[in-house]
Amino acid sequence: MLANDGSFYCLDKYLMEQLGIGDNTIRRARIYLKETGEINYAIGKHKGVPTRCWILSKGAKMEPFGQAK
């Protein structure tokens, strides 16, 4: 669930388990999404602290999330 500022927290370990991809792939994807202006992120300051991400591009891609009832 997104916070009011469009942010969410997610552990890389969770993404690896859910998507079946490695940590290097997650890092590359995160960098690519930041470079393309889709997201911004702040990596947790300590090991085990989740990364906080902000979704910057909230166009048509976010509409299905707003229609859930």
N, CA, C and O atoms as a MOPAC input file, in Angstrom:
PM7 MOZYME 1SCF
protein

 N      0.84400 1    -1.17400 1     0.00000 1
 C      0.00000 1     0.00000 1     0.00000 1
 C      0.89200 1     1.24100 1     0.00000 1
 O      1.89500 1     1.30100 1     0.71100 1
 N      0.51900 1     2.20600 1    -0.78900 1
 C      1.29000 1     3.44400 1    -0.88100 1
 C      0.90400 1     4.40400 1     0.22700 1
 O     -0.26900 1     4.50700 1     0.58800 1
 N      1.88500 1     5.10400 1     0.76400 1
 C      1.62400 1     6.17600 1     1.72000 1
 C      1.09300 1     7.38400 1     0.95300 1
 O      1.08900 1     7.38300 1    -0.27800 1
 N      0.65100 1     8.40400 1     1.66400 1
 C      0.10000 1     9.60300 1     1.02300 1
 C      1.09300 1    10.28000 1     0.08700 1
 O      0.69300 1    10.88700 1    -0.90700 1
 N      2.38400 1    10.18200 1     0.39700 1
 C      3.39900 1    10.80500 1    -0.45700 1
 C      3.84100 1     9.91000 1    -1.61000 1
 O      4.79900 1    10.23600 1    -2.31200 1
 N      3.15400 1     8.78200 1    -1.81600 1
 C      3.48300 1     7.87400 1    -2.91300 1
 C      4.63800 1     6.94200 1    -2.60700 1
 O      5.20500 1     6.34600 1    -3.52300 1
 N      5.00200 1     6.80200 1    -1.33900 1
 C      6.13800 1     5.95800 1    -0.98700 1
 C      5.67600 1     4.60900 1    -0.44600 1
 O      4.53500 1     4.44300 1    -0.01700 1
 N      6.59600 1     3.65800 1    -0.48200 1
 C      6.37900 1     2.34600 1     0.12000 1
 C      7.73400 1     1.78700 1     0.52700 1
 O      8.76600 1     2.21900 1     0.01400 1
 N      7.73300 1     0.84100 1     1.43600 1
 C      8.95200 1     0.18900 1     1.89700 1
 C      8.97100 1    -1.24000 1     1.38100 1
 O      7.93800 1    -1.90800 1     1.33800 1
 N     10.15500 1    -1.70600 1     0.98800 1
 C     10.26900 1    -3.07700 1     0.51100 1
 C     11.69200 1    -3.58600 1     0.71900 1
 O     12.66400 1    -2.91100 1     0.37900 1
 N     11.79600 1    -4.78000 1     1.28000 1
 C     13.09800 1    -5.42100 1     1.44300 1
 C     13.50800 1    -6.10100 1     0.14700 1
 O     12.67100 1    -6.68700 1    -0.54000 1
 N     14.78000 1    -6.02700 1    -0.18900 1
 C     15.28900 1    -6.72700 1    -1.37600 1
 C     15.06300 1    -8.22700 1    -1.24000 1
 O     14.77000 1    -8.90300 1    -2.22500 1
 N     15.19800 1    -8.75100 1    -0.01900 1
 C     14.99800 1   -10.17900 1     0.21600 1
 C     13.57600 1   -10.58900 1    -0.17100 1
 O     13.37300 1   -11.65000 1    -0.76100 1
 N     12.60200 1    -9.75500 1     0.16000 1
 C     11.20700 1   -10.03200 1    -0.20200 1
 C     11.04500 1   -10.08000 1    -1.72600 1
 O     10.39500 1   -10.98100 1    -2.25600 1
 N     11.63800 1    -9.11200 1    -2.42200 1
 C     11.55900 1    -9.09200 1    -3.88400 1
 C     12.21600 1   -10.32700 1    -4.48900 1
 O     11.69900 1   -10.90600 1    -5.44400 1
 N     13.36000 1   -10.73000 1    -3.93100 1
 C     14.04700 1   -11.91500 1    -4.44800 1
 C     13.16600 1   -13.15200 1    -4.30200 1
 O     13.09400 1   -13.97100 1    -5.21700 1
 N     12.49100 1   -13.29400 1    -3.15100 1
 C     11.63400 1   -14.45200 1    -2.92300 1
 C     10.39600 1   -14.42200 1    -3.82000 1
 O     10.02700 1   -15.44800 1    -4.39100 1
 N      9.75900 1   -13.27400 1    -3.95000 1
 C      8.52000 1   -13.15600 1    -4.70900 1
 C      8.73100 1   -13.24100 1    -6.22100 1
 O      7.91300 1   -13.82000 1    -6.93600 1
 N      9.82100 1   -12.66600 1    -6.69900 1
 C     10.05700 1   -12.59500 1    -8.13600 1
 C     11.00900 1   -13.66000 1    -8.65600 1
 O     11.07700 1   -13.89700 1    -9.86200 1
 N     11.73600 1   -14.29500 1    -7.76500 1
 C     12.67400 1   -15.32900 1    -8.18100 1
 C     13.86900 1   -14.77700 1    -8.94300 1
 O     14.38200 1   -15.42500 1    -9.85500 1
 N     14.31500 1   -13.57400 1    -8.56900 1
 C     15.47100 1   -12.96200 1    -9.22100 1
 C     16.53000 1   -12.65900 1    -8.16800 1
 O     16.24100 1   -12.65600 1    -6.97100 1
 N     17.73100 1   -12.41000 1    -8.60900 1
 C     18.84100 1   -12.16500 1    -7.70700 1
 C     18.94700 1   -10.71100 1    -7.26900 1
 O     18.29400 1    -9.82500 1    -7.82000 1
 N     19.78400 1   -10.49200 1    -6.26700 1
 C     19.93800 1    -9.14300 1    -5.72500 1
 C     20.57300 1    -8.18100 1    -6.72200 1
 O     20.25000 1    -6.99300 1    -6.71800 1
 N     21.46600 1    -8.66900 1    -7.57400 1
 C     22.06300 1    -7.79000 1    -8.58700 1
 C     21.01700 1    -7.31800 1    -9.60100 1
 O     21.05600 1    -6.17300 1   -10.05200 1
 N     20.09300 1    -8.19400 1    -9.95200 1
 C     19.02600 1    -7.81500 1   -10.87800 1
 C     18.13300 1    -6.75500 1   -10.25300 1
 O     17.71900 1    -5.81600 1   -10.93400 1
 N     17.83400 1    -6.89100 1    -8.97900 1
 C     17.02100 1    -5.89800 1    -8.27100 1
 C     17.73500 1    -4.55100 1    -8.25900 1
 O     17.11400 1    -3.51800 1    -8.50900 1
 N     19.01700 1    -4.55600 1    -7.97500 1
 C     19.78000 1    -3.29300 1    -7.94900 1
 C     19.79300 1    -2.62700 1    -9.32900 1
 O     19.57800 1    -1.42100 1    -9.44500 1
 N     20.04500 1    -3.42200 1   -10.36800 1
 C     20.06200 1    -2.86000 1   -11.72400 1
 C     18.69900 1    -2.30300 1   -12.11500 1
 O     18.61500 1    -1.23200 1   -12.71700 1
 N     17.63600 1    -3.02000 1   -11.77800 1
 C     16.28400 1    -2.55900 1   -12.10500 1
 C     15.95500 1    -1.27200 1   -11.37100 1
 O     15.35600 1    -0.36300 1   -11.94700 1
 N     16.34400 1    -1.18600 1   -10.09400 1
 C     16.08600 1     0.02000 1    -9.30400 1
 C     16.82400 1     1.22500 1    -9.89600 1
 O     16.26400 1     2.31800 1    -9.98000 1
 N     18.06200 1     1.02500 1   -10.29900 1
 C     18.83900 1     2.10800 1   -10.91400 1
 C     18.20100 1     2.52300 1   -12.23700 1
 O     18.08800 1     3.71600 1   -12.52200 1
 N     17.78300 1     1.55200 1   -13.04400 1
 C     17.14800 1     1.85500 1   -14.32600 1
 C     15.85600 1     2.64700 1   -14.11400 1
 O     15.62100 1     3.64000 1   -14.80200 1
 N     15.02500 1     2.22000 1   -13.17700 1
 C     13.76500 1     2.91800 1   -12.92200 1
 C     13.99100 1     4.33500 1   -12.41400 1
 O     13.21000 1     5.23800 1   -12.71400 1
 N     15.05400 1     4.53000 1   -11.64900 1
 C     15.36700 1     5.88600 1   -11.19000 1
 C     15.83700 1     6.75200 1   -12.35800 1
 O     15.42900 1     7.90700 1   -12.48000 1
 N     16.68900 1     6.19900 1   -13.21200 1
 C     17.19700 1     6.95300 1   -14.36400 1
 C     16.08900 1     7.34000 1   -15.33600 1
 O     16.16600 1     8.39200 1   -15.97200 1
 N     15.05000 1     6.49600 1   -15.46000 1
 C     13.95000 1     6.78800 1   -16.37100 1
 C     12.87700 1     7.66600 1   -15.73500 1
 O     11.90400 1     8.03200 1   -16.39400 1
 N     13.04700 1     8.00500 1   -14.45600 1
 C     12.11100 1     8.90100 1   -13.78900 1
 C     10.84700 1     8.23800 1   -13.27400 1
 O      9.87200 1     8.92200 1   -12.96300 1
 N     10.85000 1     6.91700 1   -13.18000 1
 C      9.66900 1     6.20700 1   -12.67800 1
 C      9.61500 1     6.21200 1   -11.15100 1
 O      8.54500 1     6.37600 1   -10.56600 1
 N     10.77500 1     6.03300 1   -10.50600 1
 C     10.81600 1     5.97900 1    -9.04400 1
 C     11.99900 1     6.78400 1    -8.52200 1
 O     12.89100 1     7.17000 1    -9.27900 1
 N     11.99100 1     7.02500 1    -7.23400 1
 C     13.14400 1     7.51100 1    -6.49200 1
 C     13.23300 1     6.60700 1    -5.28100 1
 O     12.22800 1     6.01100 1    -4.89200 1
 N     14.38900 1     6.48600 1    -4.67900 1
 C     14.50400 1     5.58200 1    -3.54000 1
 C     15.56700 1     6.06300 1    -2.56800 1
 O     16.46500 1     6.82800 1    -2.92000 1
 N     15.43900 1     5.59200 1    -1.33800 1
 C     16.42900 1     5.82700 1    -0.28800 1
 C     16.68900 1     4.48000 1     0.36900 1
 O     15.80200 1     3.91100 1     1.00400 1
 N     17.89900 1     3.97500 1     0.21600 1
 C     18.25600 1     2.67500 1     0.77500 1
 C     18.34800 1     2.81100 1     2.28800 1
 O     18.83200 1     3.82000 1     2.80200 1
 N     17.87700 1     1.78300 1     3.00000 1
 C     17.92700 1     1.77900 1     4.46000 1
 C     19.34900 1     1.98900 1     4.96500 1
 O     20.30800 1     1.49500 1     4.37200 1
 N     19.47400 1     2.72000 1     6.05700 1
 C     20.79800 1     3.08500 1     6.56400 1
 C     21.54900 1     1.92200 1     7.19700 1
 O     22.77700 1     1.95000 1     7.27600 1
 N     20.82500 1     0.89800 1     7.64900 1
 C     21.44600 1    -0.25000 1     8.30100 1
 C     21.01100 1    -1.53100 1     7.59800 1
 O     19.96000 1    -1.57600 1     6.95900 1
 N     21.82400 1    -2.55800 1     7.72400 1
 C     21.48800 1    -3.84000 1     7.11400 1
 C     20.17500 1    -4.35000 1     7.70400 1
 O     19.98700 1    -4.33500 1     8.92100 1
 N     19.27600 1    -4.79700 1     6.84300 1
 C     17.99100 1    -5.31300 1     7.28000 1
 C     16.88500 1    -4.27400 1     7.30300 1
 O     15.72000 1    -4.61400 1     7.51300 1
 N     17.23300 1    -3.00600 1     7.08800 1
 C     16.22900 1    -1.94600 1     7.03500 1
 C     15.74000 1    -1.84800 1     5.59200 1
 O     16.55300 1    -1.77800 1     4.67000 1
 N     14.41200 1    -1.84200 1     5.38100 1
 C     13.91300 1    -1.82800 1     4.00900 1
 C     14.22000 1    -0.53500 1     3.26800 1
 O     14.40800 1     0.52400 1     3.86800 1
 N     14.26400 1    -0.65300 1     1.95700 1
 C     14.44600 1     0.49600 1     1.07900 1
 C     13.11100 1     1.22300 1     0.95000 1
 O     12.06800 1     0.58600 1     0.80100 1
 N     13.14100 1     2.55500 1     1.00800 1
 C     11.93200 1     3.34400 1     0.80800 1
 C     11.94200 1     3.84800 1    -0.61900 1
 O     12.90600 1     4.46700 1    -1.06800 1
 N     10.85400 1     3.57500 1    -1.33000 1
 C     10.73400 1     3.98000 1    -2.72500 1
 C      9.56400 1     4.94000 1    -2.87900 1
 O      8.56600 1     4.84300 1    -2.16400 1
 N      9.69900 1     5.85900 1    -3.81200 1
 C      8.63000 1     6.78300 1    -4.16900 1
 C      8.30700 1     6.58300 1    -5.63300 1
 O      9.20900 1     6.55100 1    -6.47100 1
 N      7.04000 1     6.44800 1    -5.95000 1
 C      6.61400 1     6.34600 1    -7.34400 1
 C      6.41900 1     7.76000 1    -7.85500 1
 O      5.59300 1     8.50700 1    -7.33200 1
 N      7.17900 1     8.12800 1    -8.87800 1
 C      7.13400 1     9.48900 1    -9.40500 1
 C      6.14200 1     9.63300 1   -10.54500 1
 O      5.45800 1    10.65200 1   -10.64600 1
 N      6.05600 1     8.64000 1   -11.39200 1
 C      5.19500 1     8.68800 1   -12.56700 1
 C      3.86300 1     8.03100 1   -12.21400 1
 O      3.76400 1     6.80400 1   -12.18500 1
 N      2.83900 1     8.84200 1   -11.94700 1
 C      1.56100 1     8.30300 1   -11.48400 1
 C      0.47600 1     8.38800 1   -12.55600 1
 O     -0.70100 1     8.53700 1   -12.22600 1
 N      0.83800 1     8.30100 1   -13.78900 1
 C     -0.12500 1     8.42300 1   -14.88000 1
 C     -1.08800 1     7.25800 1   -14.95200 1
 O     -1.57700 1     6.78200 1   -13.92800 1
 N     -1.35900 1     6.80200 1   -16.15000 1
 C     -2.34000 1     5.74400 1   -16.39700 1
 C     -1.95300 1     4.42700 1   -15.72500 1
 O     -2.81900 1     3.59000 1   -15.46900 1
 N     -0.66900 1     4.23100 1   -15.43800 1
 C     -0.24200 1     2.98000 1   -14.82600 1
 C     -0.81300 1     2.80500 1   -13.42400 1
 O     -0.95300 1     1.67300 1   -12.96100 1
 N     -1.14500 1     3.89400 1   -12.73800 1
 C     -1.64100 1     3.80500 1   -11.36600 1
 C     -3.16100 1     3.71700 1   -11.29800 1
 O     -3.69100 1     3.44800 1   -10.22000 1
 N     -3.88500 1     3.92700 1   -12.38500 1
 C     -5.34500 1     3.92300 1   -12.36300 1
 C     -5.94700 1     2.63000 1   -11.81800 1
 O     -6.88900 1     2.70900 1   -11.03000 1
 N     -5.46200 1     1.44800 1   -12.18900 1
 C     -6.07100 1     0.23300 1   -11.65400 1
 C     -6.00200 1     0.15400 1   -10.12500 1
 O     -6.88200 1    -0.45100 1    -9.51400 1
 N     -5.00100 1     0.73800 1    -9.50000 1
 C     -4.87800 1     0.68700 1    -8.05800 1
 C     -5.92700 1     1.55300 1    -7.38200 1
 O     -6.37500 1     1.23400 1    -6.28000 1
 N     -6.32000 1     2.63000 1    -8.01700 1
 C     -7.31800 1     3.52200 1    -7.44400 1
 C     -8.74000 1     2.99400 1    -7.58000 1
 O     -9.63500 1     3.48900 1    -6.89400 1
 N     -8.98000 1     2.00900 1    -8.43800 1
 C    -10.31700 1     1.51400 1    -8.69200 1
 C    -10.70800 1     0.33500 1    -7.81700 1
 O    -11.83400 1    -0.15200 1    -7.92000 1
 N     -9.81300 1    -0.13900 1    -6.96000 1
 C    -10.12800 1    -1.28400 1    -6.10400 1
 C    -11.22100 1    -0.90000 1    -5.10800 1
 O    -11.18900 1     0.18100 1    -4.51900 1
 N    -12.19500 1    -1.80800 1    -4.92800 1
 C    -13.31600 1    -1.53300 1    -4.00300 1
 C    -13.46300 1    -2.65000 1    -3.01900 1
 O    -14.34500 1    -2.60500 1    -2.16200 1

